[in-house]
Every structure is written in C-alpha cells, then in structure tokens.
Amino acid sequence: MRIFIDQLLFRLLMIDKVHINSLPNSDFSKFMNEALGIVAKNDPAALKVQKQEEKLRKIVTQADSMFKIKEELKDTENLALLDLRRDRAITGIIMYVNALTNHFDESTVRSAEKLSSHLQDCGGEAIARENYASETASIRRILKDWETKPVLKVAVAALKLEGWAKALEADNNAFDDQYQARSGEMSAASPDAIRTKRLEAITAYYELCEHIAAYHVVKKGAEPFSKTVKELNAIIKRYNNLPAR
C-alpha cells in the first residue's frame, strides 16, 4: 500500500500544475498549442495518448476560433462598407425624387410627389440613421410597396427608378446576409460559450497529462515519457511566471 501511495504522489507531482485558469485567452491558446506541439513532437502513439491528444487538439481548435472571433469579428469592416452603400442608395433615391418634385413636367411632378410622400412615411432621410435591423426592415418595406402597390409601381416606372431599386435591394440583402453571419459569430463567441470551451480544454489537458504521467511511472521514466514530462514542465514554469495582466 505504501508503494502504491508513493507512486500515486509521484505521478500527481510529476507534471507541474499550471495556473491555467488565470491565463487570458491569448496566453491560454498559446500554452495549449505549445503543449500539443510537445506531445506531437514526441509522438502521441509512442506516448500512448493518441485518443487524448486528438480530443484536446479538437477542443483547442474550436476555442482558438472563438477567441479570434471575440477579439476581432470577421468582416466587420466589410459590414460597415455594405451599410454605407445602402445608406447612399436610399439617400440618393430620396434626393432624386425630391428634386423631381420641382420638375418642369407636371406628370413627372405628380409621380415624384407620390413617391416622396411614401418615402417620408417610411422614415425619409432618417432611414439611413436607423439601427441596422430597423434600416433593413424600412428598405424592404419600401421596395415591397414599390412592387405591390400599383400607384407606386407606375410612379417608379415613370421616374425610371428600377435600376436604383435593384441596386438598393442588392445592397440591403448583401448587408443583411453579412449582419446575420456576424450575429451568429458573436453568439458563438459569447463569454459563457468561451468559458465553457475553456473548461472543456482544461479537462482534456489534464486527462492527457494524467495518461502521460501514468505511463511514465509504468515505464519507469523511459523515453519518450521522461523527455515529454521535462518539456511540459519547462513551458509550465514559463507560463506560471508570466506577469498578471
């Protein structure tokens, strides 16, 4: 029994404890990937941890993706550009229609007035200043009315606004597609989701270490176990000595 207890203590103390919970996401990712790199270099098959290594690698890959999204959401700049395009399109349409209310041709004036009144009812110049979701809805309402209400449809044709309408619809749809994709990324990278994924990674990391340490005992420190333990302890020491931030 005494020998068993001594071996158990040796195994538990063989791989140093890393203060992993306190590491920020960037250092957490670096540590996990360095640990995986050490295991890969020393051959998971030889270490008899192929299953544990594969499990941890999969979780770390998922966590890295979430960290990246959290730090810098993909295509945020593109989203702003798409929003600007539709802002210009709806603003241009409103300005053009308002200008035509002063046209010399009376029939043109009547068509312009009908569309101008409708655009004002939908929000007018303020549409471009609405929040993302509201602007998307306002533009879709305008375009749907132009397609389904005969009086407005005739006015659009009279002022030759079909091209403007198609461009506005394309810009609005492109923006909304990007916005929905970004919203999904933000949900995936929520603090709760990241916290859960970190805990999964920590659990998988300790499972990996326990198997390496156990085989180190069974194999009486033979290689590649001894080398792997030393290398893991070296990076653990380095990360434990990182200044708090």
N, C-alpha and C positions, 0 to 999 in steps of 0.2 A: 504493500500500500504506500509506504514511504517513497519508494522508487517512482511509483505512478504519479504521486503528488509532485515530486521534484521535476519529472518530465513535463507535467502539465504547466507548472510555473515557468519552466524554461521555454516552453512553446509560446506561452502568452507574452513573455517578455522578449522573445527573440526578435520580433519585428516591432520597432518602436511605435508608440502612439503618436499620431499626427493630429494637431489641433485643427482638424478639417472643417468643423462647424463654423469657425470664426473666419475662414478664408472668404474673401469676396469672390464673386462669380469668376472673374478673370483668373485669379490665382487657383481657385478650385479646379477650373478646367485645365490649367497648366499642370497642376500636380497630378490629376488623374491621368492625363495623357503621357506624362513622364513615367508614371508607374506602369502604365500599359506598355510603354516603349521598352522598359527594362524587362518585363515579362516576355515580350515578343523577341527581344534580342537573345534571351536565354532559352528560348524555345518552349512554348506552352506544353507541347507534347512531352518533352523531356521532364518538365516540371509537374506533369500530370494534372494540369489545370486548364485544359483546353475549354471545357464547358464553362468554368468560372470566368476565364479571360474573355470568352466570346460574349457572355452575359454582360459583363462590365463594359466592354467596348461598345456594345449596342446602346446601353443606357447613357454612356458618356457622349456618344454621337448625338443622341436626342437632346441631351442637356446643352451641348455646345450650340445646337441650332436655336434653342430657346434663348440662350444668353445673347446670341448675336442679334436676334430679333429685338430683344429687350433694350440692348444698348443702341441699336440703330435700325429702326424699322425699314425694311426693304422698300425701295421705290417711293419713299416719302417725297423726294424732290420731284419725281415724275407726277405724283398725285397733285402737287401744287401747280405744276405746269398745265395739267389737264383741267384743273379748276379755273386757271387763268384763261384758257382757250374758250371755255363755255361762258365765262364772265364777259369776255369780249364779244362773243357771238350774240348773246342775249342783249347786251348793251348796244351793240351795233344795230340790231334789229329795231330796238326801241327808238334810237336816234333817227334811223332812216324813216321809220313810219311817222314819227312826229314831224320830221322835215316835210314829208309829203302832204301833211295836213295844210300846208301853205302852197301847194302846187297850183299852177295856173289852170289845170284841167279839173273841172268840177267833179267828174266821176271818180277821178283819182283821189280827190279830197275826201269824198264820201267813203271810199274804201279804206283810206288811211285813218279816218276818224273812227270807223268801226273797229279796226284793229288796235288803234291807240287806246280806245276805251276798254277793250278787252284786256290788253296788256296791263293797264293800270289796275283793273280789277284783280289781276293775278299777282300784283305786287309792284309792277313798274320797275323803275331804276333800283329799287331796294332789293330786287331778286338777287342781284349779284353780290349783295352783302349779307344774305341769309346764311345760316349754318349749312354745312354740307348736305345733310339729308333733306332739309327744307327746300334748298335750291333745286336739288334733283327732282323733288316732287312738283315744284312750281313749274319747272320747264316741261316736265312730262304732261302736266295739266294743259299747258298752252298748246303743245304740239297735238295732243289728243283732240282738243277743241277745234283746232285748225283742220283736222282730218274729218271730224264727225259732224260739225255744225255747218250746214250749207252756206249760211250768210258769210261766215268767216272763211270758209274754203274758197268761195268766189272772190273775196277780198284779197286773199293771199295770192291767188292766180292773177288777179288784176294788177297787183303790185310786183308780180314776178318774184315772190319770196320763197319759191320752192327750194331753190339752192341754199338759201340761208337756213331754211327749216331742216334740210337734210344734214347740213354741217352741224347745226346745233344739236340735233338728235345724236349724231355720231359722237360728238364731244361729250355730251351728257352721259351716254351709255358707256363710253370708254372710262370716264371718271368714276361712274358708279361701280363698274367691274373692279377697278383698282381699289376703290374705297372698301368694297366688301372683302376683297382679298386681304387688305391691311387690317381690317377689323378682326378677321379670323386669326391673323398672326398675333395681334395684340391680346386676344383671348388666350391663345396658346402660351403666350409669354407672361401671363398674369403672375403676380407674386406667389399666389397659392400654388399654381402649376409648377413654377420653378422650385419652390420649397419642396414639393412632393418629389420632383425629379431628382433633386439633390439628395434627399433621403434614400431614394432607390439606389443612387450611385454609391452612397456611403455604405449601405448594407452589402451591395455586391462587392465593393472593395474589400471589406472585412472578410467576406466569405473567401475571396481569392487569397488574402493574406493567411487566413487560418489553414487553408489547404497547403500552401507553400511551407508554412511553419511546421505543420504536422508531418509532412514528408521529409522535412529537414531532420526531424527527430528520428523518424523511422530509418532513414538512410544514413544516420549518424554524421550529418554535415557534409555528405558527399556533394560533388558538383553535379548539376548547376545550382543546387539549392543554396549552398553557402555563399556563392558569388551573388546570387539574386537577393538574398537577405541583406548582405552588406550594401549593395547598391540601393536597395529600397531605403535602408536606414540613412544612407547619405543624403538622399533627397528629402526625407522626412525631417532630418535635422535642419536642412536649409530652409524649408518652408516654416518650420516651427520658430525659426529665428527672424522671420520676416517682420518688419515693423508693423504695428497695427495701423490700419487705415480704413 
